[in-house]
Amino acid sequence: MSLSKHDKLAIPLVLPNNCTWDEKTGKYSKKLNVERRTLTVVPEALEQLKEIKGPVCVVSIAGPCRSGKSYILSKVFDQGQVFPLGHLLDPETMGIWLWVVPEKFKDSTGREFTVVLMDSEGIDAVSSEDSDDHRIFTLSVLLSSIMIYNSAVVPKRSDLEGLDFIVKLSQRIQLYTNQPTTDEQQFSEAFPYFIWLLRDVQLSLPEGCKTMNDYFIKSVLNLKAEGNTMKAKKTAESILKYFPGFYACSLPPPACDDEILKGLDDESKVNPKFLKKVDEFKDILHSKLSSKKSINKGEFVTGEALAALTKRFVEALNTPGAVPNVQNAWDTFVQTKCREVLADAVQVYEQEMMSLVEKKIPCEADLLRSAHDNAMEKCLEMFRNETFSFSIKTVDKYLKELEDRTESILSSWLERNSRETETFCTQLIKELKRTILDPVLARLHSQEGSKMQRSDIVDAYHEVEQKYSSNARGAKDVKTSVFMNFHPELKKEKKQSIELLQQLKYYEESLAKAEKAAKAAEENTQKIKKEKARIYEKEKRNAEIEVEFLRHIQRMREIEFAARVFVNVVEFLYETMQNPRGPPYWHR
């Protein structure tokens, strides 16, 4: 037969190995001449389960063939004809089929969960052996939150003997790893709530029983009731022990006409009492819906977990001599999931850190730590969202590992930041030295060096410090370290430059003094020369005056002599004139 996925029908979760289903065509068929030996998980169904976000509540239905299982399971969740009925799904259709209810439900705490419906093949299906029936039923029990056992008419105590496969659940399921289940009551920690739904019931309840549930407790499952065989008692005891809760209810026949039974969608033709009872059953069933709990207290089963458990349980059921181990299956899923989430969380952290700091380093270490906090917030949020169904005790070690790994990554970022800070700051201080100090030092070593002031050198070094302080990027300690590494050299160079300037100044001052002294000496020499020249001129003048004086004296003497001669002549003449006969004057 062909079931198109566009028709919004259920798909198989598990099929016998002699059956196939094509997702593209929706075609389900049996393989000819292939003996049924194992169960096969349908990958498309697992993917559908994995897409469910949050906890799930699995409502499964089991029971004999042709007992109306598919109809009632769809009906009580208002899902229409999602499971093919009677004339579409014959008893030879095997395995477990699933349907995910689109509507979200909430438990008493307000937590949302998704209901997954599972319709299993009839326990007495044609071409299935007891071992096949048991595997399908065992798997349904392991996966379910609520198990509806659907059967026709009210069972007698003797009918319980035919349900011995329930008794054998304790042999087919192992609860704990490396620990035998000594108390059968412990199975209730992993088993679903058990609802026995009786179909086509027309008989009235006996006196003393107000409801079908009363009748079951007081009569069918009463261990002390007379007439019960040991096998029947063991079945009743197993139902009450293995399952955490039990409830029984009944439905009258939907119709007497077989044609109407083939088309129950037309409710105008359906028995009103049946529809009323279906609504009552719906209310009862919905009141018991809750998230499926794992074997570990405080942990819930999600769609992804359900897919993993299905695969794990089927592998065990297919392995000769093996039985499904509930705790091992759950722990394996938890470990795998936590490892995957841990890896994803680390990746989220790395990506967040990359986007926050890649283009900002070198930067302050505080910025990296702030980015670390933001990245941790995101990766922890992602981790918690993906592991919300696990207990704190379970995820604690993975959280610790996440913290250790992110701290290690942060350390790598800090180390890289330190290296890049050192590189950047080293280049910066060299560039500042080249652009600010080198021109000043070049001038100092030039012919104009002595004309510089001490403040020119001091200000240049101070400017280097200021610009380094304002432009240096990266970790504070590394910035300081880089500067301190250069500081002795700068300090020494500064001291040497100032000393050189002082020497140049001293030399210039000494040279100026020498020049001044030389100039003064020259001026003094010139002054002496002038003085000597003056003295010489003066002496020369004095000599000339003396010569002139001597000449004058000589002339005066000559004049005096001439005068005396003249006087003598005059006297002679006078005497001669007085005494003409006397001897000449000069003979006197």
BELRAPE-V135678 format. One record per residue. RES is the residue in three letters. SS is DSSP state (a for helix, b for strand, c for the rest). PHI is phi in radians with two decimals (NA if undefined). Layout:
BEGIN
res ss phi
RES SS PHI
RES SS PHI
END
This chain:
BEGIN
res ss phi
MET c NA
SER b -2.11
LEU c -2.14
SER c -1.32
LYS a -1.19
HIS a -1.35
ASP a -1.46
LYS c 0.99
LEU c -1.94
ALA c -1.08
ILE b -2.13
PRO b -1.27
LEU b -1.63
VAL b -2.37
LEU b -2.23
PRO b -1.12
ASN c -1.12
ASN c -1.68
CYS b -2.21
THR b -2.33
TRP b -2.54
ASP b -1.82
GLU c -1.08
LYS c -1.16
THR c -1.71
GLY c 1.25
LYS b -1.50
TYR b -1.95
SER b -2.69
LYS b -1.81
LYS c -1.44
LEU c -1.28
ASN c 1.05
VAL c -1.99
GLU c -1.38
ARG c -1.33
ARG c -2.30
THR c -2.32
LEU b -1.88
THR b -2.16
VAL b -1.44
VAL c -1.56
PRO a -0.98
GLU a -1.09
ALA a -1.20
LEU a -1.08
GLU a -1.11
GLN a -1.12
LEU a -1.17
LYS a -1.12
GLU c -1.32
ILE c -1.27
LYS c -1.70
GLY c 1.69
PRO b -1.16
VAL b -2.18
CYS b -2.14
VAL b -1.70
VAL b -1.88
SER b -1.97
ILE b -2.29
ALA b -2.40
GLY b 2.52
PRO c -1.12
CYS c -1.14
ARG c 1.01
SER c -1.91
GLY c 1.41
LYS a -1.06
SER a -1.09
TYR a -1.11
ILE a -1.16
LEU a -1.14
SER a -1.24
LYS a -1.10
VAL c -1.26
PHE c -2.08
ASP c 0.91
GLN c -1.76
GLY c 1.24
GLN c -1.58
VAL c -1.44
PHE c -1.75
PRO c -1.00
LEU c -1.83
GLY c 0.31
HIS c -1.26
LEU c -1.70
LEU c -1.98
ASP c -1.36
PRO c -1.07
GLU c -1.48
THR c -1.35
MET c -1.95
GLY c 1.57
ILE b -2.18
TRP b -1.97
LEU b -2.23
TRP b -2.52
VAL b -1.69
VAL b -1.24
PRO b -1.11
GLU b -1.20
LYS b -1.55
PHE b -2.04
LYS b -2.25
ASP c -1.55
SER c -1.13
THR c -1.58
GLY c 1.59
ARG c -1.31
GLU b -1.37
PHE b -2.58
THR b -1.92
VAL b -1.58
VAL b -1.98
LEU b -1.68
MET b -2.24
ASP b -1.89
SER b -1.83
GLU c -1.07
GLY c -1.10
ILE c -1.06
ASP c -1.86
ALA c -1.10
VAL c -1.14
SER c 1.19
SER c -1.98
GLU c -1.58
ASP a -0.98
SER a -1.10
ASP a -1.21
ASP a -0.97
HIS a -1.15
ARG a -1.14
ILE a -1.12
PHE a -1.15
THR a -1.03
LEU a -1.12
SER a -1.07
VAL a -1.08
LEU a -1.13
LEU a -1.61
SER c -1.54
SER c -1.68
ILE b -2.29
MET b -1.89
ILE b -1.73
TYR b -1.70
ASN b -1.78
SER b -2.49
ALA b -1.57
VAL c 0.94
VAL c -1.39
PRO c -1.33
LYS c -1.65
ARG a -1.02
SER a -1.20
ASP a -1.18
LEU a -1.10
GLU a -1.09
GLY a -1.36
LEU a -1.81
ASP a -1.14
PHE a -1.14
ILE a -1.23
VAL a -1.06
LYS c -1.35
LEU a -1.00
SER a -1.15
GLN a -1.54
ARG a -1.72
ILE b -2.34
GLN b -1.93
LEU c -1.34
TYR b -2.02
THR c -1.41
ASN c 0.97
GLN b -2.64
PRO c -1.20
THR c -1.55
THR c -1.42
ASP c -1.97
GLU a -1.10
GLN a -1.09
GLN a -1.16
PHE a -1.09
SER a -1.13
GLU a -1.25
ALA c -2.05
PHE c -1.54
PRO c -1.46
TYR b -1.20
PHE b -1.84
ILE b -2.04
TRP b -1.75
LEU b -1.82
LEU b -1.70
ARG b -1.84
ASP c 1.01
VAL c -1.53
GLN c -2.14
LEU c -1.32
SER c -1.44
LEU c -1.28
PRO c -1.23
GLU c -1.07
GLY c 1.56
CYS c -2.12
LYS c -1.42
THR c -2.30
MET a -1.10
ASN a -1.14
ASP a -1.05
TYR a -1.07
PHE a -1.12
ILE a -1.16
LYS a -1.43
SER a -2.12
VAL a -1.11
LEU c -1.78
ASN c -1.31
LEU c -1.20
LYS c -1.66
ALA c -1.16
GLU c -1.27
GLY c 1.61
ASN c -1.33
THR c -1.36
MET a -1.06
LYS a -1.16
ALA a -1.18
LYS a -1.09
LYS a -1.14
THR a -1.15
ALA a -1.08
GLU a -1.08
SER a -1.14
ILE a -1.06
LEU a -1.29
LYS a -1.53
TYR a -1.21
PHE c -1.75
PRO c -1.19
GLY c -2.76
PHE b -2.42
TYR b -2.63
ALA b -2.19
CYS b -2.63
SER b -2.36
LEU c -2.28
PRO c -1.32
PRO c -1.10
PRO c -1.24
ALA c -2.97
CYS c -1.73
ASP c -1.47
ASP a -1.08
GLU a -1.16
ILE a -1.16
LEU a -1.09
LYS c -1.39
GLY c -2.43
LEU c -1.28
ASP c -1.15
ASP c -1.47
GLU a -1.24
SER a -1.15
LYS a -1.78
VAL c -1.57
ASN c -0.97
PRO a -1.00
LYS a -1.11
PHE a -1.12
LEU a -1.13
LYS a -1.12
LYS a -1.16
VAL a -1.10
ASP a -1.12
GLU a -1.12
PHE a -1.11
LYS a -1.03
ASP a -1.10
ILE a -1.09
LEU a -1.10
HIS a -1.13
SER a -1.21
LYS c -1.77
LEU c -1.22
SER c -2.82
SER c -1.07
LYS c -1.23
LYS b -1.61
SER c -1.51
ILE c -1.25
ASN c -1.53
LYS c -1.07
GLY c 1.43
GLU c -2.07
PHE b -2.07
VAL c -1.63
THR b -1.71
GLY a -1.06
GLU a -1.12
ALA a -1.14
LEU a -1.06
ALA a -1.10
ALA a -1.15
LEU a -1.14
THR a -1.00
LYS a -1.09
ARG a -1.17
PHE a -1.16
VAL a -1.11
GLU a -1.03
ALA a -1.19
LEU a -1.14
ASN a -1.45
THR c -1.60
PRO c -1.02
GLY c 1.45
ALA c -1.84
VAL c -2.28
PRO b -1.07
ASN b -1.91
VAL a -1.09
GLN a -1.16
ASN a -1.09
ALA a -1.10
TRP a -1.20
ASP a -1.08
THR a -1.11
PHE a -1.09
VAL a -1.04
GLN a -1.09
THR a -1.10
LYS a -1.11
CYS a -1.12
ARG a -1.14
GLU a -1.13
VAL a -1.15
LEU a -1.04
ALA a -1.10
ASP a -1.16
ALA a -1.13
VAL a -1.09
GLN a -1.14
VAL a -1.05
TYR a -1.06
GLU a -1.09
GLN a -1.14
GLU a -1.15
MET a -1.09
MET a -1.06
SER a -1.22
LEU a -1.48
VAL a -2.19
GLU c -0.95
LYS c -1.61
LYS c -1.89
ILE c -1.39
PRO c -1.25
CYS c -2.58
GLU c -1.10
ALA a -1.08
ASP a -1.09
LEU a -1.14
LEU a -1.12
ARG a -1.21
SER a -1.14
ALA a -1.10
HIS a -1.05
ASP a -1.09
ASN a -1.13
ALA a -1.14
MET a -1.12
GLU a -1.05
LYS a -1.24
CYS a -1.25
LEU a -1.21
GLU a -1.07
MET a -1.10
PHE a -1.08
ARG a -1.20
ASN a -1.09
GLU a -1.49
THR c -2.12
PHE c -1.05
SER c -1.42
PHE c -1.75
SER c -1.32
ILE a -1.05
LYS a -1.05
THR a -1.21
VAL a -1.57
ASP a -1.00
LYS a -1.18
TYR a -1.30
LEU a -1.12
LYS a -1.10
GLU a -1.14
LEU a -1.09
GLU a -1.10
ASP a -1.10
ARG a -1.22
THR a -1.23
GLU a -1.12
SER a -1.13
ILE a -1.15
LEU a -1.05
SER a -1.05
SER a -1.12
TRP a -1.13
LEU a -1.13
GLU a -1.14
ARG a -1.09
ASN a -1.08
SER a -1.12
ARG a -1.11
GLU a -1.25
THR a -1.10
GLU a -1.07
THR a -1.11
PHE a -1.10
CYS a -1.21
THR a -1.11
GLN a -1.13
LEU a -1.10
ILE a -1.19
LYS a -1.17
GLU a -1.18
LEU a -1.12
LYS a -1.11
ARG a -1.19
THR a -1.52
ILE a -1.90
LEU a -1.38
ASP a -0.99
PRO a -1.07
VAL a -1.17
LEU a -1.18
ALA a -1.11
ARG a -1.16
LEU a -1.07
HIS c -1.54
SER c -1.59
GLN c -1.14
GLU c -1.61
GLY a -0.97
SER a -1.19
LYS a -1.40
MET c -1.26
GLN c -1.86
ARG a -1.02
SER a -1.11
ASP a -1.08
ILE a -1.28
VAL a -1.06
ASP a -1.11
ALA a -1.13
TYR a -1.17
HIS a -1.14
GLU a -1.14
VAL a -1.05
GLU a -1.10
GLN a -1.11
LYS a -1.22
TYR a -1.14
SER a -1.08
SER a -1.47
ASN a -1.90
ALA c -1.16
ARG c -2.15
GLY c 2.14
ALA c -1.14
LYS a -0.99
ASP a -1.11
VAL a -1.27
LYS a -1.03
THR a -1.12
SER a -1.08
VAL a -1.08
PHE a -1.15
MET a -1.17
ASN a -1.16
PHE a -1.51
HIS a -1.04
PRO a -1.01
GLU a -1.14
LEU a -1.13
LYS a -1.10
LYS a -1.11
GLU a -1.12
LYS a -1.12
LYS a -1.08
GLN a -1.10
SER a -1.14
ILE a -1.15
GLU a -1.10
LEU a -1.09
LEU a -1.09
GLN a -1.09
GLN a -1.11
LEU a -1.10
LYS a -1.11
TYR a -1.10
TYR a -1.08
GLU a -1.14
GLU a -1.14
SER a -1.09
LEU a -1.09
ALA a -1.14
LYS a -1.12
ALA a -1.09
GLU a -1.12
LYS a -1.16
ALA a -1.13
ALA a -1.11
LYS a -1.13
ALA a -1.14
ALA a -1.11
GLU a -1.09
GLU a -1.10
ASN a -1.16
THR a -1.07
GLN a -1.11
LYS a -1.15
ILE a -1.12
LYS a -1.03
LYS a -1.10
GLU a -1.17
LYS a -1.09
ALA a -1.08
ARG a -1.13
ILE a -1.11
TYR a -1.05
GLU a -1.08
LYS a -1.15
GLU a -1.14
LYS a -1.06
ARG a -1.16
ASN a -1.11
ALA a -1.13
GLU a -1.11
ILE a -1.13
GLU a -1.12
VAL a -1.08
GLU a -1.11
PHE a -1.16
LEU a -1.09
ARG a -1.05
HIS a -1.14
ILE a -1.08
GLN a -1.07
ARG a -1.09
MET a -1.13
ARG a -1.13
GLU a -1.11
ILE a -1.13
GLU a -1.07
PHE a -1.15
ALA a -1.06
ALA a -1.15
ARG a -1.17
VAL a -1.09
PHE a -1.11
VAL a -1.12
ASN a -1.09
VAL a -1.10
VAL a -1.11
GLU a -1.09
PHE a -1.11
LEU a -1.08
TYR a -1.11
GLU a -1.19
THR a -1.08
MET a -1.17
GLN a -1.44
ASN c -2.30
PRO c -1.25
ARG c -1.72
GLY c -1.24
PRO c -1.23
PRO c -1.08
TYR a -0.97
TRP a -1.43
HIS a -1.63
ARG c -1.31
END
